[in-house]
Amino acid sequence: MGESFTYHRSAKVRWYFVASLLLALVSDSLVISIQASPIFPPFSLLVLFYWAGHFLDRSYIVTAFILGLLSDTLTQTPLGAHAIIYVSLIYLLSRHRLHFRSFTPWQQAIFITGYFFIYQFTNWIFFDPLLTDTHAIYFWLMPFSAAIFWIIIAPLFNRFTLQVEQN
């Protein structure tokens, strides 16, 4: 476990950062536009969790605020509501991201599940969604689907970032 594992510079992977966030925003808008079940997590927040948890030279609070505002415009909710949620979650992650980063993706998925339960709870408080019985089950199962997506996304991003840093 050398220096390349313990310290990553986000400047080397700037294009992956921007491209992954744009791809996540596109996937969020596709999920919203086809009115998919509420079991799909906000991919932009999931991708931002990866970058905030693995790269220590930036705080990502401003990025979380901007993504929250974009999420508010996509979902047509009061401006700033998702921004508050995103900023508070990234702040919580930044408080222990050194520990978070040292865990395996499976262990990180447990923390991601907890963060997305907080997300769903605040989402439920802020927006008071009208849920049928089936949608209520999917709504509260979304953190587990976020953990499954995390197990797929985290090793994939790890591979890309390590390849870029070695070059």
N, C-alpha and C positions, 0 to 999 in steps of 0.2 A: 504494500500500500504506500505508494510514493507520493510525492508532492502533487502530481497531477490528479490524484484521487482526493486529496484533502483540500485543495484550493482550486476552484474553477473561476475563470474570468468570463464574465458574460459578454465582454466585447468581442471575444472570438466566435461566439455563436449568435451574434446579433440577428443575422438573417434567419436562422432557425427560430429564434424567439418571435420575430415579427411574423414569419410565415405560419408558425404554429398557432399564434393568436388569431390571425386572419382566418385560418382554416377552422379554428374552434368557433369563431363568430359566425362563419358560414354554416357550420353544422348546427349551431344554436338556432339560427334563423330558419333552417330547413325543418328542424323539429317543431318549431312554432308554426310555420306555414302549413305543414301537413296535419297539424293538430294531433300529434302523436300522443300516446298515453303519457301521463306525468312521471313515468318511471325513468325517463332519460334525464340525466343530470345536466346542469349548465356546463357544457364542455369548456367554455372560456374560463370559468372559475377553476375547473379541474386542471387545465393547462397552466393557469397562473399559479396554482398550488405547486406544480412541478418546478417552475422556474424560481419561485420564491423560496422553496425548500432546498434547492440544490445549488443555487448561486448566491454567495454571501456578500458580494460587493455592491449590491443594490437593495433597497428596501421594498420596492414594488408597491408602495402604498398609492402613489399617483397613478400607476398603471391599473390598480384595482379600482380606483375612483373612476377613471375613464371607462373601463370595462363595465362598471356598474351603471354609469350613465348610458352607455350604449345598450346595455341590457334593458334599462328602463324604456328606452325608445323602441326597442324591438317588441317588448311585451306590452307597451302602452300603459305602463303603471306610473304613478306619481314620480316625477323626476327627482332622483336622489335616493329613493328607497333602496334599490338594489346597490347603489353606491355605498350606502351606509353598511349594508350587510357585507359586501365584498371587502371593504376596508377593514371592518372589525375582524373578519375571518383571517385576512392576510396578516393583520397585526397579531392575532393569537398564534398563527403559525410562526411568525418571525420571533416570537418569544422563546421558542424552543427548537428552532430549525437546525441547530447543530446536532441535537439528539435525533431529530427526525431524519436528517440526512444520513446518519450512521446506521439506520435500520434497513432491513431488506425490504423490497417492494411489498411483500406479504404483510410485514409488520406496519409499514407505512399505510397500507390499505385499511388497517384497523383505525388509525388516526383519521384518515380521510373519511371513513364512515362516521366518526364522531363529529367532524367538522360539517359534514353534510346533514347530519341530524340537527345541528345548530342552525344551519341554513334553512332547512325545512321548517323548523319551529319558528324562526323569525319571519320566514315567508308566510307562514300560517297566521302569525300575529298581525303582521303589517297589512296583508292583502285579504285575509279572511275568505279563502276560496270556497266556492260552492262545490262540494264533492259528493258524488254519488257513492254508493257502497264500494263499487269496483274501483273507481278513481281514488277513493280514500286509501284503499289497500296499496295501490300503485304509488300514491303520493308519499306514504310513509315507508315504502320499500325502496324509494329512490336512492337513499344513502348506500344501500347494499349494491345497487347497480353501479354507483359511482366507484365503489371499491373494486368491482370487477373490471370496469374500464381503467382504473388506476393500475391494476396488475398488468394490463396490456400496454398502457401508455408509458409508464415509468421505465421499464427495460428498453423499450424502443427509443425513447429520448436519451437514455443513458448511452446507448450504442452510438447514436448520432453525435452526441456532444463529445464523447471520448475520441471518435474518429476525427472530428474537426480539431480538437486540441492536440492530437498527436501529429497532425500535419503542419 
